[in-house]
Amino acid sequence: MTTVRPVALVTGASSGIGKATALALVAAGFDVVGTSRDPSRVAPLDGVTFVALDVALDASVAAAVQEVSERFGRIDVLVNNAGVGSTGAAEETSVEQAQAVFDTNVFGVMRMVTEVLPHMRARRGGRVINISSVLGFMPQPYMAVYAASKHAIEGYTESLDHEVREHGVRALLVEPAYTSTGFEANSGRPDTPLDAYAKQRQTVGRVLAEATREGDAPAVVARTIVAAATDARPKLRYTAGPTAGRVSTLRRLVPARAFDKQIRKINHLAG
């Protein structure tokens, strides 16, 4: 079928930010397709059609996008939300572990964009919304691999946006701060832990756990994503929530030495 309503495709929509976003887009008037690696285990969401998708697998991405295109006849908004976390010192994290994080957080986004863009270009319209993080523009000790993946998404999205504008498409970034979901608790741990980092890793872990408990509700991020999807004159970057806005401002305006000192203070790092 071909719907006259705009269609949004949201990856990783079974929980957290993705679930809140899918529901918010339904409320905003979209036909919404959510994805999960196993839709049979997902509780039904009013107005959301689920399809199976693993963004780390080429064939899965191609099949899911084809299914959505055939069922709805259009894809107006792609929200690349699916992602995995990773904690631990950089030296403790193997290349294989880092590759697994990038395969979802970076290459998963690239796979989705490559499959969806032809549909958007054919209609001369569409928005790709990539979920970044404040860790896409600032450091976080003991989350180096995750921060690297989000820094990569920042550079990829900004470059992509310049390429696709002439085809009526925009590529945009949404940058949440810590959000009160199970994301951090479910993040990967270092596969080669070292005693040299153990004490500080635990300290930073407590800082991150507290930041997550006090973080923004997923609905706060979802509202920002809806704005990115619907604004008549969209911005390249949308910070999601007051904390993300403050951090972005500080990163731009505070001298590098002072910002560095504050990062160490927040994470209880000596020196």
Secondary structure, DSSP 8 states (H G I E B T S, - for coil): ---SS-EEEESS-SSHHHHHHHHHHHHTT-EEEEEES-GGGS---TTEEEEE--TT-HHHHHHHHHHHHHHHS---EEEE-----B-B-GGGS-HHHHHHHHHHHTHHHHHHHHHHHHHHHHHT-EEEEEE--GGGTS--TTBHHHHHHHHHHHHHHHHHHHHHGGGTEEEEEEEE--BSSSTTTTSB--SS--HHHHHHHHHHHHHHHHHHHTSB-HHHHHHHHHHHHH-SS--SEEEESHHHHHHHHHHHHS-HHHHHHHHHHHTT---
